[in-house]
Structures are given as structure tokens and as C-alpha cells.
Amino acid sequence: MKSFLVKDFLFKKREAALKKNLLKRKKKRALTKKKEKNADTFR
């Protein structure tokens, strides 16, 4: 029973970290897209 609780805890921890990582990646993508648009206008 203990091992199941530990596994469940680790799974929740990893899941939270993955969600956080995805949000960071989405924000970075949005920033790079905006920069690319600005670069196009100067060319």
C-alpha cells in the first residue's frame, strides 16, 4: 500500500511539472512569433 501512495505522489508531481513546462514553452513560442513579425516589417 505504501509503494502505491509513493508512486501516486511522484506521478502527480511529474504531471504538475509537465504542465508548468508546457505553459513556459507556449509563452516562449508566442514571444518568438511576435519578434519574427517585427523582423519582417523591417526587411
Summary of the structure (lengths in Angstrom):
residues: 43
radius of gyration: 19.0
end to end distance: 63.7
largest distance: 63.7
contacts: 79
relative contact order: 0.08
helix: 95%
strand: 0%
